[in-house]
Amino acid sequence: MVVKSSLLGTWNHLKLRKENLRVFSSFSQASSFRRDDVVLTNVSITGHCRNGRLDVARDLFDGMRSRTVVSWNTMISGYSKWGRYDEALSMVSMMQRSNTRLNETTFSTIFSVCGRSRSMDEGKEVHCLVLKSGMESFELVGSALLFFYVNCNQIEDAERVFDDLRGGNELLWSVMLVGYVQCNVLSDAWDLFVKMPKREVVAWTTLISGYAKSEDGCERALELFRSMRNEEVLPNEFTLDCIIRACGRLGVMTEGKSVHGLVIKLGFEFEHSIGGALIDFYCGCEAIDCAKRVYNGIGNPSLNASNTLMAGLISMERIQEAKMIFDTLKEKDPVSCNLMIKGYAMTGLVEESKRLFERMTQKTIISLNTMISVYSRNGEIDKALDLFEETKGKRDPVTWNSMMSGYVQNYEHEEALKLYLAMRKLSVDCTRSTFSALFYASSCLGSLQLGQSLHSQLIKTPFESNVYVGTSLIDMYSKCGSIKDAQKSFICISSPNVAAWTALINAYAHHGLGYKALLHFEHMLKLGVIPNAATFVAVLCACRYAGLTNEGMRVFHSMRKDYGVNPNLEHYACVVDLLGRSGRLQEASKFIEEMPIEADAVIWGALLNACWFWMDMKLGERVAEKMFSLEPKPLYAYIILSNIYAVLGKWGEKMKVRKRLKSLEAKKGPGCSWIELNSRVHVFSVEDKTHPRCNVIYATLEHLTANINSIVQFDCVSIPTLSSGSVKASYSY
């Protein structure tokens, strides 16, 4: 009985154990199925997020009975990847409320989200959570935290994070370097770069790109690239892209070509970004045929590369070649169309510009700005104004500048100034182009007072030291007669280029200070600034006005020989005038005969002027007859020849020339004079009655004339005086 009972108990125990094992087995299988279900759902969510189907992924996520940290991270990462930052941040809040523990991946992703969306408050809250969790020393978390502060331009907070965590995290050095470069603190970036434990291609490229993008840093970028090559660090495509563009901005053809050779050697010549950079470089150096060769070598060139080459061709006035590229484009964007609108206008094909503008389906503000410039250049200022009025509500500073420049081009300088006042009232940002146009208007009006007033407003902006604005300022002061202010304006320019030096040399030339002009030319050369065609015109003018004939001839002969600048008609005209003024008329005549290009009316006119000055009738007759054969006939040639005859007493010949001149029915435009009063320039010409106060002016003039005449009559009265008892002399008071 006892045995039976014992066996029965053992049996029941085994039965219960078996039942428990069955239940446990069923539970284990269910748990396994649930785990597999979660993993499969996570994989599916990942696939949908990768392909941008975020709503489908979210439906799957919301339908999950249980979720792991991977489920949450996958959804947060998906929202981050596709720029839906608010939803990513919302997911983190939900994750916290569900008591799911945030891990290293969560923190890294959410710092990336906060950095990209510039969500400072949320990022700092997550930073607090990281400090509580103790994960800040994890490599990915620390790097993401530093990225967040760097991207939000919180450089001081970034420095604190870097100082705390850099000991065990090499990634932080590169992120901090990016931060300094991004905030344009290049001196700090350099100091950090020098201290870096390991300087790989990414660090070099980061620093080089920072200097290449800064206004005056391209030279430094090239120096860094040379150092990088000396340390045998192999550049990547991003390094090469940066350095090619830096060469383009500097216009250093030799250096750029050597980089192009390195591109070919490393096998990057077919990279689209590199090809675009090379095209941009060659176009910037005006080596347009080299740019075309690069373009033709790229298989299926991008639209950006096509637009860059078109822009280069248009700047070189090779419009037909630009049109050929434009016509072959499978797709055209507003940039392509804007370039061709400008190109057509440059060659006088304004109707083509208008037709293309009308056909554009997407007219951007840039398109409207371009068309305002086209109408202005064509003298259709009313149409430009109509288009300007259409841009209300979407105008940018370029729109205002285009309209302002249009007024200046069409001699409506006062309207340009009114537009500037309207800009000021609406608090529209002025750019360097605004001031360049205004200073040009001031020089055309001859208004020093206006120019000085605008200069005082320029001082309050960041453009006072800008080379383009400074060049316009030099030109304005020079034309308004203030050479001292022109000198001061040049000194204020932070980094004078060849245009600024040329403007200063021109200023000295037109004020008759030839020696000073030459001294500054020599100083410019010593500083390594390469002169261009305009510089040589300025120097030759300076020599001409100052009578420095030998110096002028030396400069002319050095143009092609030392600087590779081919003389044009303007240079030849300067030389003829230079020789003519010094009395070397036969040498000037021979110089014209030996010119490689045909002389125009300006060159012959310079020699005829010299003949008049030196009264060389024989040569003057030959030159005048040559000018009479030109079309259109230069009327001043008849006037100068008749003046030569008059001075030499050849009245018969003078009358013949005058008859020939009269038969041409020529009319000379009236001369004019002007005066600036209360910041306004008043212009007067003979018998002009357009001035609103002309009656008062003429009455005052008559009064002055009457006074002068009475003084003259009194001046001529003879008063007898006694000398030795008789009237001997008369005195004039």
ChimeraX attribute file (.defattr): number of C-alpha atoms within 10 A of each C-alpha:
attribute: neighborCount
match mode: 1-to-1
recipient: residues
	/A:1	6
	/A:2	7
	/A:3	8
	/A:4	9
	/A:5	10
	/A:6	11
	/A:7	12
	/A:8	12
	/A:9	12
	/A:10	12
	/A:11	12
	/A:12	12
	/A:13	12
	/A:14	12
	/A:15	12
	/A:16	12
	/A:17	12
	/A:18	12
	/A:19	12
	/A:20	12
	/A:21	12
	/A:22	12
	/A:23	12
	/A:24	12
	/A:25	12
	/A:26	12
	/A:27	12
	/A:28	12
	/A:29	12
	/A:30	12
	/A:31	12
	/A:32	12
	/A:33	12
	/A:34	14
	/A:35	15
	/A:36	12
	/A:37	15
	/A:38	20
	/A:39	16
	/A:40	12
	/A:41	19
	/A:42	24
	/A:43	15
	/A:44	16
	/A:45	23
	/A:46	22
	/A:47	16
	/A:48	19
	/A:49	24
	/A:50	16
	/A:51	10
	/A:52	15
	/A:53	15
	/A:54	20
	/A:55	11
	/A:56	14
	/A:57	22
	/A:58	16
	/A:59	11
	/A:60	15
	/A:61	21
	/A:62	11
	/A:63	10
	/A:64	14
	/A:65	9
	/A:66	12
	/A:67	18
	/A:68	14
	/A:69	14
	/A:70	18
	/A:71	19
	/A:72	21
	/A:73	24
	/A:74	23
	/A:75	24
	/A:76	25
	/A:77	24
	/A:78	28
	/A:79	22
	/A:80	23
	/A:81	17
	/A:82	14
	/A:83	14
	/A:84	16
	/A:85	23
	/A:86	14
	/A:87	15
	/A:88	23
	/A:89	20
	/A:90	11
	/A:91	18
	/A:92	21
	/A:93	11
	/A:94	12
	/A:95	18
	/A:96	11
	/A:97	10
	/A:98	10
	/A:99	8
	/A:100	14
	/A:101	12
	/A:102	18
	/A:103	15
	/A:104	16
	/A:105	15
	/A:106	21
	/A:107	25
	/A:108	21
	/A:109	23
	/A:110	27
	/A:111	26
	/A:112	25
	/A:113	27
	/A:114	28
	/A:115	23
	/A:116	16
	/A:117	18
	/A:118	17
	/A:119	17
	/A:120	14
	/A:121	10
	/A:122	15
	/A:123	24
	/A:124	16
	/A:125	10
	/A:126	17
	/A:127	19
	/A:128	12
	/A:129	15
	/A:130	20
	/A:131	11
	/A:132	10
	/A:133	13
	/A:134	10
	/A:135	16
	/A:136	23
	/A:137	17
	/A:138	14
	/A:139	18
	/A:140	19
	/A:141	24
	/A:142	28
	/A:143	27
	/A:144	24
	/A:145	28
	/A:146	29
	/A:147	24
	/A:148	30
	/A:149	25
	/A:150	25
	/A:151	21
	/A:152	20
	/A:153	17
	/A:154	15
	/A:155	19
	/A:156	11
	/A:157	15
	/A:158	23
	/A:159	17
	/A:160	11
	/A:161	19
	/A:162	20
	/A:163	11
	/A:164	13
	/A:165	19
	/A:166	17
	/A:167	10
	/A:168	12
	/A:169	15
	/A:170	15
	/A:171	15
	/A:172	24
	/A:173	22
	/A:174	20
	/A:175	21
	/A:176	25
	/A:177	25
	/A:178	21
	/A:179	27
	/A:180	24
	/A:181	24
	/A:182	18
	/A:183	16
	/A:184	15
	/A:185	14
	/A:186	19
	/A:187	11
	/A:188	13
	/A:189	21
	/A:190	15
	/A:191	11
	/A:192	16
	/A:193	20
	/A:194	11
	/A:195	10
	/A:196	15
	/A:197	10
	/A:198	12
	/A:199	15
	/A:200	14
	/A:201	15
	/A:202	15
	/A:203	18
	/A:204	21
	/A:205	23
	/A:206	24
	/A:207	23
	/A:208	26
	/A:209	24
	/A:210	24
	/A:211	23
	/A:212	23
	/A:213	17
	/A:214	15
	/A:215	9
	/A:216	14
	/A:217	18
	/A:218	24
	/A:219	15
	/A:220	17
	/A:221	25
	/A:222	21
	/A:223	13
	/A:224	18
	/A:225	22
	/A:226	12
	/A:227	13
	/A:228	19
	/A:229	12
	/A:230	10
	/A:231	9
	/A:232	9
	/A:233	14
	/A:234	12
	/A:235	20
	/A:236	14
	/A:237	16
	/A:238	15
	/A:239	20
	/A:240	24
	/A:241	22
	/A:242	24
	/A:243	26
	/A:244	29
	/A:245	25
	/A:246	27
	/A:247	28
	/A:248	23
	/A:249	19
	/A:250	19
	/A:251	17
	/A:252	16
	/A:253	17
	/A:254	10
	/A:255	16
	/A:256	22
	/A:257	16
	/A:258	11
	/A:259	18
	/A:260	19
	/A:261	13
	/A:262	15
	/A:263	23
	/A:264	11
	/A:265	10
	/A:266	13
	/A:267	11
	/A:268	17
	/A:269	20
	/A:270	15
	/A:271	16
	/A:272	18
	/A:273	19
	/A:274	23
	/A:275	24
	/A:276	26
	/A:277	24
	/A:278	29
	/A:279	29
	/A:280	25
	/A:281	30
	/A:282	27
	/A:283	25
	/A:284	21
	/A:285	20
	/A:286	18
	/A:287	15
	/A:288	21
	/A:289	13
	/A:290	16
	/A:291	27
	/A:292	18
	/A:293	11
	/A:294	20
	/A:295	22
	/A:296	11
	/A:297	13
	/A:298	16
	/A:299	10
	/A:300	9
	/A:301	19
	/A:302	16
	/A:303	17
	/A:304	15
	/A:305	23
	/A:306	22
	/A:307	25
	/A:308	23
	/A:309	25
	/A:310	26
	/A:311	24
	/A:312	26
	/A:313	23
	/A:314	22
	/A:315	18
	/A:316	13
	/A:317	15
	/A:318	16
	/A:319	21
	/A:320	14
	/A:321	14
	/A:322	22
	/A:323	18
	/A:324	11
	/A:325	14
	/A:326	19
	/A:327	11
	/A:328	10
	/A:329	16
	/A:330	7
	/A:331	9
	/A:332	15
	/A:333	14
	/A:334	17
	/A:335	17
	/A:336	21
	/A:337	21
	/A:338	24
	/A:339	23
	/A:340	24
	/A:341	24
	/A:342	22
	/A:343	27
	/A:344	22
	/A:345	23
	/A:346	18
	/A:347	13
	/A:348	13
	/A:349	14
	/A:350	20
	/A:351	12
	/A:352	15
	/A:353	24
	/A:354	16
	/A:355	11
	/A:356	15
	/A:357	21
	/A:358	10
	/A:359	10
	/A:360	15
	/A:361	9
	/A:362	11
	/A:363	14
	/A:364	14
	/A:365	16
	/A:366	16
	/A:367	20
	/A:368	21
	/A:369	24
	/A:370	22
	/A:371	25
	/A:372	26
	/A:373	25
	/A:374	27
	/A:375	22
	/A:376	24
	/A:377	20
	/A:378	17
	/A:379	15
	/A:380	15
	/A:381	21
	/A:382	12
	/A:383	15
	/A:384	25
	/A:385	17
	/A:386	11
	/A:387	18
	/A:388	19
	/A:389	11
	/A:390	12
	/A:391	16
	/A:392	10
	/A:393	7
	/A:394	9
	/A:395	17
	/A:396	15
	/A:397	15
	/A:398	18
	/A:399	22
	/A:400	25
	/A:401	26
	/A:402	24
	/A:403	24
	/A:404	26
	/A:405	26
	/A:406	28
	/A:407	25
	/A:408	22
	/A:409	20
	/A:410	14
	/A:411	14
	/A:412	15
	/A:413	23
	/A:414	17
	/A:415	15
	/A:416	24
	/A:417	19
	/A:418	12
	/A:419	17
	/A:420	20
	/A:421	12
	/A:422	13
	/A:423	16
	/A:424	12
	/A:425	9
	/A:426	9
	/A:427	9
	/A:428	14
	/A:429	13
	/A:430	18
	/A:431	15
	/A:432	19
	/A:433	19
	/A:434	20
	/A:435	24
	/A:436	20
	/A:437	23
	/A:438	27
	/A:439	28
	/A:440	21
	/A:441	26
	/A:442	25
	/A:443	22
	/A:444	15
	/A:445	24
	/A:446	20
	/A:447	24
	/A:448	21
	/A:449	17
	/A:450	22
	/A:451	22
	/A:452	17
	/A:453	11
	/A:454	16
	/A:455	17
	/A:456	12
	/A:457	11
	/A:458	17
	/A:459	11
	/A:460	9
	/A:461	13
	/A:462	10
	/A:463	17
	/A:464	22
	/A:465	20
	/A:466	15
	/A:467	22
	/A:468	19
	/A:469	24
	/A:470	29
	/A:471	26
	/A:472	25
	/A:473	32
	/A:474	28
	/A:475	24
	/A:476	31
	/A:477	26
	/A:478	25
	/A:479	23
	/A:480	20
	/A:481	17
	/A:482	15
	/A:483	21
	/A:484	12
	/A:485	17
	/A:486	25
	/A:487	17
	/A:488	14
	/A:489	24
	/A:490	21
	/A:491	13
	/A:492	14
	/A:493	19
	/A:494	13
	/A:495	13
	/A:496	20
	/A:497	16
	/A:498	17
	/A:499	18
	/A:500	24
	/A:501	23
	/A:502	27
	/A:503	24
	/A:504	25
	/A:505	27
	/A:506	28
	/A:507	28
	/A:508	24
	/A:509	25
	/A:510	19
	/A:511	17
	/A:512	18
	/A:513	18
	/A:514	24
	/A:515	16
	/A:516	15
	/A:517	28
	/A:518	23
	/A:519	11
	/A:520	17
	/A:521	21
	/A:522	11
	/A:523	13
	/A:524	19
	/A:525	12
	/A:526	10
	/A:527	8
	/A:528	8
	/A:529	14
	/A:530	12
	/A:531	20
	/A:532	16
	/A:533	17
	/A:534	16
	/A:535	21
	/A:536	25
	/A:537	23
	/A:538	26
	/A:539	26
	/A:540	33
	/A:541	28
	/A:542	29
	/A:543	27
	/A:544	25
	/A:545	18
	/A:546	19
	/A:547	18
	/A:548	19
	/A:549	21
	/A:550	12
	/A:551	14
	/A:552	24
	/A:553	15
	/A:554	11
	/A:555	17
	/A:556	21
	/A:557	11
	/A:558	14
	/A:559	18
	/A:560	12
	/A:561	10
	/A:562	9
	/A:563	12
	/A:564	12
	/A:565	15
	/A:566	11
	/A:567	17
	/A:568	12
	/A:569	15
	/A:570	16
	/A:571	22
	/A:572	21
	/A:573	23
	/A:574	25
	/A:575	26
	/A:576	26
	/A:577	29
	/A:578	30
	/A:579	26
	/A:580	25
	/A:581	22
	/A:582	14
	/A:583	16
	/A:584	16
	/A:585	23
	/A:586	13
	/A:587	13
	/A:588	22
	/A:589	17
	/A:590	11
	/A:591	14
	/A:592	20
	/A:593	12
	/A:594	10
	/A:595	11
	/A:596	9
	/A:597	12
	/A:598	10
	/A:599	14
	/A:600	14
	/A:601	18
	/A:602	18
	/A:603	21
	/A:604	23
	/A:605	22
	/A:606	21
	/A:607	28
	/A:608	30
	/A:609	21
	/A:610	25
	/A:611	24
	/A:612	19
	/A:613	14
	/A:614	17
	/A:615	17
	/A:616	16
	/A:617	16
	/A:618	10
	/A:619	18
	/A:620	25
	/A:621	17
	/A:622	11
	/A:623	21
	/A:624	21
	/A:625	14
	/A:626	13
	/A:627	24
	/A:628	15
	/A:629	10
	/A:630	11
	/A:631	9
	/A:632	9
	/A:633	13
	/A:634	16
	/A:635	15
	/A:636	16
	/A:637	25
	/A:638	22
	/A:639	14
	/A:640	20
	/A:641	24
	/A:642	23
	/A:643	19
	/A:644	24
	/A:645	20
	/A:646	15
	/A:647	12
	/A:648	13
	/A:649	11
	/A:650	13
	/A:651	14
	/A:652	12
	/A:653	15
	/A:654	20
	/A:655	14
	/A:656	13
	/A:657	20
	/A:658	16
	/A:659	12
	/A:660	11
	/A:661	18
	/A:662	12
	/A:663	9
	/A:664	10
	/A:665	7
	/A:666	9
	/A:667	9
	/A:668	7
	/A:669	6
	/A:670	9
	/A:671	8
	/A:672	10
	/A:673	9
	/A:674	13
	/A:675	12
	/A:676	15
	/A:677	10
	/A:678	7
	/A:679	12
	/A:680	13
	/A:681	15
	/A:682	12
	/A:683	14
	/A:684	15
	/A:685	12
	/A:686	9
	/A:687	8
	/A:688	11
	/A:689	13
	/A:690	10
	/A:691	11
	/A:692	8
	/A:693	9
	/A:694	13
	/A:695	11
	/A:696	10
	/A:697	13
	/A:698	13
	/A:699	11
	/A:700	12
	/A:701	12
	/A:702	12
	/A:703	11
	/A:704	12
	/A:705	12
	/A:706	12
	/A:707	11
	/A:708	12
	/A:709	11
	/A:710	11
	/A:711	12
	/A:712	12
	/A:713	9
	/A:714	12
	/A:715	12
	/A:716	12
	/A:717	12
	/A:718	12
	/A:719	11
	/A:720	12
	/A:721	13
	/A:722	9
	/A:723	9
	/A:724	7
	/A:725	7
	/A:726	9
	/A:727	11
	/A:728	10
	/A:729	11
	/A:730	12
	/A:731	11
	/A:732	9
	/A:733	11
